[in-house]
Amino acid sequence: MGYYSGYKSQVGFGFEPVPGQKPITLNPCRFDVKLPIGLKIERNMIEREIVRGSGSSMKKLLGLIKVSGGLNAELYTKQTLYWYRLLMGGLPTTTAPTDVLLLAATNITPTMSVSTQPTVASKIKMVVNGATGWGTITVTGTDGMGLSISETITFTTNEAQITTKYFLNIKITTTGFTGGTLTIYGNKNTYSHVFTLAQEVPTITVENSKGGMPWTYWGLGMKSMEIKIPQVEGVAEVSADFIGQNGEPKNIDGGTTPTVLNEFVDTPFMNWNMQFRIDDVIVGIHSCTLSIDRNIRDNTAEIKDGCQEALPRHVMDNQRKISGSFNVQFADATYYNKFINGTSAKITIYGTNQEASGPFESIKFDLPEIVFEGTDPDVGDMGEIWIDVPFTAFSSLGVDDELVITAVSTQSNCN
């Protein structure tokens, strides 16, 4: 027999229409996760009183069957949408992409200027009408990261065509056209997902391939999540802890990956593309950690098929806690005075994983009211002073607003 290799590990998700019940099929997506994969099944036997005169324990009962553990991964946009839904307790408010008029129908000339530039990196849609001779339209400009890009499209009739690259600033040149008008739109081609905190605990079924040995876990609810933005150079990371109901191995047919899952192409967030704001003012930080604990317990059970099965408790036993810490250079007294006075502040963590000429995708974490904690900075030498600043988030304008997550992605939904 062959040995299973850790490098083939992967995880696939599928939301459960009925909490604690496996869906018929999983969504066709795959999440690459970091090792070790911590999901595990725990089976406990209950020892009863030994029958007198017998040298062996008898009549043991199968106790609670639990699934627990954690998964670690790099921070992405599209992949992590599923995690945010689990963490925040429900579906987000989603806004679909729309065409934005950049230039109303205008007679075609060799050089044309748009009336409005795109607000985010967008595909450029061009509509030619009324021409009797056709040619090419060249779009030049920059993408969302400020890199110079261009694309030329050939027209052979009066029609609409769209670029494959994403432009933030554009200039238009044309060749070969006789008569006709040109209308230009910008289509950001991305969806905006706004997650707010809720009381529900959605559950998922996970197909976990540990080196090609597939296991299925169901009834998984997320207990907590931690987001880490590393020092200076690195990739932002996310880790999550789960509780669940049960699990079982799938048939092993010699394949190395679950057949229903396809790789979910995505780009990770690099630390230098992240931005940190205190009261809407950009602050340079060395590193940052954000932790969300939903305080969900796992000690409930029900009788099913003659045994007890552990279930995630679908209420929070305690108030959730959202906290974190950032490491910042001690350069001015703005937030230090807030620390001394105990006054609240607003924190925003923002990042984009946009590739050159690629779609604009971003994640933003808004904490509208935090209070700084911790102690005065230690001064150990004559160098720069850096301070770790812990904080805790609270409700600001009403219930369930300690944290708002806004994700902009080409992914249309989180189902």
C-alpha positions in Angstrom: 0.0 0.0 0.0 1.0 3.6 -0.5 1.6 6.2 2.1 -0.5 9.3 2.4 1.4 12.6 2.1 0.6 15.7 4.0 1.3 18.0 1.1 -2.0 16.9 -0.5 -4.1 18.2 2.4 -7.2 20.2 1.5 -10.5 21.2 2.9 -13.9 21.7 1.1 -16.9 23.5 2.6 -20.7 23.0 2.3 -23.3 25.0 4.3 -26.0 22.9 5.9 -29.6 23.9 5.1 -30.7 22.1 8.3 -28.1 22.7 11.1 -26.4 19.4 12.0 -27.5 17.6 8.9 -25.1 16.8 6.0 -26.0 18.5 2.7 -26.4 16.1 -0.3 -23.4 17.6 -2.1 -20.8 20.1 -1.2 -20.2 23.3 -3.0 -17.6 22.8 -5.7 -14.8 24.7 -4.0 -11.6 23.8 -2.3 -9.7 25.6 0.5 -6.0 25.2 0.8 -5.1 25.0 4.4 -1.9 25.0 6.4 -0.7 21.9 8.3 -1.4 20.6 10.8 -5.1 20.0 10.0 -6.6 19.9 13.5 -10.1 18.6 12.9 -10.6 15.3 14.8 -13.2 13.0 16.1 -13.4 12.1 19.8 -15.2 8.9 20.8 -15.6 8.3 24.6 -16.8 5.1 26.3 -18.8 5.2 29.5 -17.6 2.6 32.0 -20.4 1.1 34.1 -20.2 -0.9 37.3 -18.5 -4.2 36.7 -20.7 -7.3 37.0 -19.7 -9.1 40.2 -17.6 -12.2 39.7 -16.4 -11.1 36.2 -12.8 -10.3 35.6 -13.7 -8.1 32.6 -15.5 -4.7 32.3 -18.9 -5.2 30.7 -21.7 -3.2 29.3 -19.7 -0.2 28.3 -21.8 2.4 26.6 -20.7 4.7 23.7 -20.6 8.2 25.2 -20.5 11.6 23.4 -19.1 11.7 19.9 -17.5 15.0 19.4 -15.8 16.8 16.5 -13.5 19.6 17.3 -10.3 21.3 16.2 -9.0 24.1 14.1 -7.9 25.1 10.6 -5.2 27.5 9.7 -4.8 29.2 6.4 -3.4 32.3 4.7 -5.9 35.2 4.4 -7.7 35.4 1.1 -10.8 37.2 -0.2 -13.0 34.7 -2.0 -12.0 31.7 0.1 -12.5 33.5 3.4 -16.0 34.7 2.6 -17.3 31.4 3.8 -15.4 31.7 7.1 -16.8 35.2 7.7 -20.4 33.9 7.3 -19.7 31.3 9.9 -18.0 33.7 12.2 -20.6 36.5 12.0 -23.6 34.2 12.1 -25.4 34.8 8.8 -25.4 35.9 5.2 -24.1 39.3 4.3 -25.8 42.2 2.6 -24.5 41.9 -1.0 -24.4 44.5 -3.7 -23.9 43.2 -7.3 -21.6 44.9 -9.8 -23.1 47.6 -12.0 -22.0 49.4 -15.1 -20.9 53.0 -14.5 -21.1 55.4 -17.4 -17.7 56.9 -18.1 -18.5 58.6 -21.5 -21.9 59.1 -23.1 -22.2 58.4 -26.8 -19.6 60.6 -28.5 -18.5 60.9 -32.1 -15.4 58.6 -32.6 -12.1 60.5 -33.1 -8.5 59.3 -33.0 -8.0 60.5 -29.4 -10.9 60.5 -26.9 -11.2 61.6 -23.2 -13.7 60.1 -20.8 -15.9 62.3 -18.7 -15.5 60.2 -15.6 -12.7 57.9 -14.5 -13.4 54.6 -12.7 -13.7 54.8 -8.9 -12.2 51.3 -8.5 -10.2 49.1 -10.9 -12.8 48.1 -13.6 -13.1 46.3 -16.8 -13.8 48.8 -19.6 -16.9 48.2 -21.7 -17.0 50.0 -25.1 -20.1 50.2 -27.3 -19.8 51.3 -31.0 -22.9 52.4 -32.9 -23.5 53.9 -36.3 -20.0 53.3 -37.8 -19.6 52.4 -41.5 -15.9 51.4 -41.1 -14.3 49.7 -38.2 -10.9 49.4 -36.6 -9.3 49.1 -33.2 -9.7 50.8 -29.8 -6.7 50.9 -27.5 -7.2 51.5 -23.7 -4.1 52.7 -21.8 -3.7 53.7 -18.2 -3.0 52.2 -14.8 -4.4 49.3 -12.8 -5.5 49.5 -9.1 -1.9 49.2 -8.0 -0.7 52.0 -10.1 1.1 49.9 -12.7 0.9 50.9 -16.4 -1.2 48.6 -18.5 -2.9 48.7 -22.0 -5.2 46.6 -24.1 -6.2 46.8 -27.8 -9.6 45.5 -29.0 -10.5 45.0 -32.7 -14.1 45.8 -33.8 -15.5 44.3 -37.1 -19.0 45.6 -36.7 -21.2 47.9 -34.5 -21.0 46.0 -31.2 -20.1 46.1 -27.5 -16.8 44.6 -26.2 -15.1 44.6 -22.8 -11.5 44.5 -21.7 -10.0 41.6 -19.9 -7.8 43.8 -17.7 -8.9 46.1 -14.9 -8.2 49.8 -15.3 -8.3 52.5 -12.7 -7.3 55.4 -15.0 -7.9 55.2 -18.8 -7.1 57.0 -22.0 -8.7 56.0 -25.3 -7.2 56.0 -28.9 -8.9 54.7 -32.0 -7.8 53.8 -35.6 -9.7 52.9 -38.7 -13.2 54.0 -37.8 -15.5 55.8 -40.2 -18.3 57.7 -38.5 -20.1 56.2 -35.5 -20.3 56.9 -31.8 -18.5 55.4 -28.8 -20.0 54.9 -25.4 -17.8 53.8 -22.5 -18.7 52.1 -19.2 -16.6 50.9 -16.3 -17.7 47.6 -14.8 -15.9 46.8 -11.5 -17.1 43.2 -11.9 -16.9 42.7 -8.1 -19.5 42.2 -5.4 -19.6 44.0 -2.1 -20.4 41.8 0.9 -21.1 43.5 4.2 -21.2 41.1 7.2 -22.7 42.2 10.5 -22.8 40.2 13.8 -25.8 38.0 14.5 -26.9 35.6 17.2 -27.3 32.5 14.9 -24.7 29.8 14.6 -24.7 28.5 11.0 -23.1 25.0 10.5 -21.2 23.4 7.7 -20.1 20.1 6.5 -16.4 19.8 5.8 -14.7 17.3 3.6 -11.1 17.1 4.8 -8.5 15.2 2.8 -5.6 14.5 5.1 -3.0 13.6 2.5 -5.6 12.0 0.2 -7.5 10.1 2.9 -11.0 11.8 2.8 -13.0 12.4 5.9 -16.4 14.1 6.2 -17.3 16.1 9.3 -20.8 17.7 9.8 -22.5 20.0 12.2 -19.5 22.2 12.4 -20.0 25.6 14.0 -17.2 28.2 14.4 -16.3 29.0 18.0 -13.6 31.6 17.3 -11.3 33.2 14.7 -8.0 34.9 14.9 -6.6 37.1 12.1 -2.8 37.9 12.2 -1.1 40.5 10.2 2.6 39.7 10.5 5.6 42.0 10.9 6.9 44.0 7.9 7.0 41.3 5.2 4.7 38.4 5.2 1.3 37.1 4.4 -1.8 37.8 6.6 -3.1 34.6 8.2 -6.4 33.4 9.6 -7.1 30.5 12.1 -10.5 29.2 13.2 -11.7 26.8 15.9 -14.8 24.6 15.4 -17.1 22.3 17.3 -19.3 19.7 15.6 -21.5 16.7 15.7 -20.0 13.8 14.0 -17.7 12.5 11.2 -17.0 9.5 9.1 -14.4 8.4 6.6 -15.2 8.3 2.9 -14.5 5.4 0.7 -10.9 5.4 -0.4 -10.6 4.5 -4.0 -7.0 5.2 -4.6 -7.6 8.9 -5.5 -5.7 11.6 -3.8 -8.3 14.3 -3.7 -12.1 14.4 -3.0 -13.7 14.3 -6.4 -16.4 16.9 -5.8 -14.0 19.7 -5.0 -12.2 22.1 -7.4 -9.4 24.4 -6.5 -10.6 27.9 -5.5 -8.2 30.2 -7.2 -7.4 33.2 -5.1 -4.5 35.5 -4.1 -3.4 35.9 -0.5 -3.1 39.3 1.3 0.4 40.5 1.7 1.2 42.5 4.8 2.5 45.5 2.9 -0.9 45.8 1.2 -2.6 46.2 4.6 -3.6 49.6 6.1 -4.4 50.4 9.7 -6.5 53.5 10.8 -7.2 54.9 14.2 -10.1 57.4 14.1 -9.7 57.5 10.3 -6.1 58.5 10.4 -3.5 56.1 8.9 -1.1 54.8 11.5 2.0 52.8 10.6 2.0 49.5 12.6 4.5 46.7 13.0 2.0 43.9 13.3 -1.6 43.4 14.3 -3.9 40.6 15.7 -7.7 40.5 15.8 -9.5 37.9 17.8 -13.2 37.0 17.9 -14.5 34.5 20.4 -18.2 33.7 20.2 -18.3 31.7 23.4 -20.2 28.7 22.0 -20.2 25.6 24.1 -20.0 22.0 22.9 -21.4 20.0 25.8 -25.0 19.5 24.7 -26.2 16.1 23.4 -29.2 14.2 22.1 -30.1 10.6 22.0 -30.0 9.2 18.4 -29.9 5.7 17.2 -29.3 4.3 20.7 -26.4 6.6 21.5 -25.6 10.1 22.4 -24.2 12.5 19.9 -22.6 15.8 20.8 -24.0 18.8 19.1 -22.8 22.4 18.9 -24.9 24.6 21.1 -26.8 27.0 19.0 -26.8 29.8 21.5 -23.9 31.7 23.0 -23.4 31.0 26.7 -21.7 34.2 27.3 -21.3 37.5 25.5 -18.8 37.3 22.7 -15.5 39.0 23.0 -13.7 40.9 20.3 -10.3 42.0 21.1 -6.8 42.4 19.6 -3.5 44.1 19.8 -1.2 46.1 17.5 2.5 47.0 17.7 3.1 50.7 16.9 6.0 53.1 17.1 5.6 55.5 20.0 5.7 58.7 17.8 2.9 60.9 19.1 0.5 61.1 22.0 -2.8 60.8 20.2 -3.7 57.2 21.0 -1.5 57.2 24.1 -3.7 60.0 25.6 -6.8 57.9 24.7 -5.1 55.0 26.6 -4.5 57.2 29.7 -8.0 58.7 29.7 -9.8 55.5 28.8 -11.7 57.2 26.0 -12.8 55.2 23.0 -11.5 55.1 19.5 -12.4 53.7 16.1 -10.2 51.1 14.3 -10.2 50.1 10.7 -8.0 47.4 9.2 -8.0 47.3 5.4 -6.2 45.3 2.8 -6.2 44.4 -0.9 -4.8 41.3 -2.7 -5.1 42.8 -6.1 -2.8 41.5 -8.7 -1.4 43.5 -11.6 -4.2 44.1 -14.1 -6.5 41.9 -12.0 -9.8 42.6 -10.2 -10.1 44.9 -7.2 -10.6 42.7 -4.2 -10.4 43.9 -0.6 -11.2 43.1 3.0 -12.1 45.8 5.6 -12.6 45.2 9.4 -14.4 48.1 11.1 -14.5 48.3 14.9 -16.5 51.4 15.7 -15.7 51.6 19.4 -12.6 50.1 21.1 -10.9 50.9 24.3 -7.1 50.7 24.7 -5.8 48.4 27.4 -2.3 47.3 28.6 0.5 49.2 30.3 3.0 52.0 29.6 5.7 51.2 27.1 9.0 49.9 28.5 12.1 51.9 27.5 15.0 49.6 27.4 17.6 51.5 25.4 18.2 54.7 23.5 16.5 53.4 20.3 13.0 53.9 19.0 10.1 53.1 21.3 7.6 50.5 20.2 4.5 49.6 22.2 2.1 46.7 22.1 -1.4 48.2 22.4 -4.2 45.7 23.4 -7.8 46.7 22.9 -11.3 45.4 23.3 -14.3 46.2 21.1 -17.7 47.2 22.3 -21.1 48.0 20.9 -21.3 51.5 19.7 -24.6 52.6 18.1 -26.6 49.6 19.0 -26.4 45.8 19.5 -24.3 43.6 17.3 -22.1 46.4 15.9 -18.8 45.6 17.6 -17.5 44.4 14.3 -18.4 44.9 10.6 -16.6 43.0 7.9 -16.8 44.3 4.3 -15.4 42.1 1.5 -15.1 43.1 -2.1 -14.7 40.1 -4.4 -15.5 38.5 -7.7 -17.2 35.8 -5.7 -21.0 36.4 -6.0 -22.2 34.7 -2.8 -21.3 32.9 0.4 -23.6 29.9 0.0 
